[in-house]
Amino acid sequence: MVAAGEASIAVQPTSELMGEKGLEYLGPIPDELQLIQTFSAAIVAGSKALDAAQRLIAFLGSRRAVAALRRNGMEPIQRG
């Protein structure tokens, strides 16, 4: 609606706004107002593609994946 000129502001997940043409992304809302969504990966018992699943999970934690996440408006988990 913002890109079409039907609204002047949108509050949505950054990842949904970053790729939209016709929008100017101003930045995230303050942390105390954020809804943090955490995504997880797991290998289910009895998986027939154990090796592929392990490689996918390793990739999701890699520097290459972190760069892709950030380019698309998401933040990787901070490991302690």
N, C-alpha and C positions, 0 to 999 in steps of 0.2 A: 504494500500500500504506500510505503514511503517512496519507493522508486517510481511509482505511478503518479505521485503527487497527491494522493488521497489522504495522506497523513504526514505530519511533520517530524515525528519521532517514533522510534521503535525500541522496545526493551525486550530483547530475545537473547538466546545463547549466541555468543560470539561466533561459534562455528556455523551458525545458520545465516549470519550476516556477512561474513568475510567475502564470500564468493559472489555476492549479488551486485550486479552492475547498477549504477545510478544511486548508490548509497555512499555516504561518507561516514566511515566508522570512527567514532570519537573516543572509544575506549570502554573498559569494563566499568560496571557500577561498583561502588565500594564493597569491600569484602564482607562487611557485616550484613549486607543486603543480598549477597550472592546465594544461590542455590547450587551447591557443589555436587555434581554428579560424578560418581566414580564408576568406571567400567572395569571389569575383571575378565581374566581368561583362565580356563581350567581344562584339564584333560579328564574326560568322564571315564569311569570304570568300564572296562571292556572295549575301549576304543580300538578300532581296527586300523587306525592311522596314527599310532603312537609317535613314530619318528617325525612325521609331518607336523603333528600337533606340538611336539617339543620344539621344532624349528620355528614354527609360527610364534610361539610364546617368547622364545629367545629374541626373535626379530622385533616383536612389539616393545621389548625393553632396550633395543639397540639405539645408538646415536642417530642412525638413519631414520628410524621410526619417530624418534623424539623431534627431529627437524620437521618431518611431515606433519606431526601433530600440531606443532606450533604454527606452521604455515597455514593451518586450517582452523586456527582460533581455539585450540585446546592446549591444556597444560599437562605434561606428564607428571606422574606421582613423584614426589620428592623422597628419595631414599635416604635413610638415616645412616 
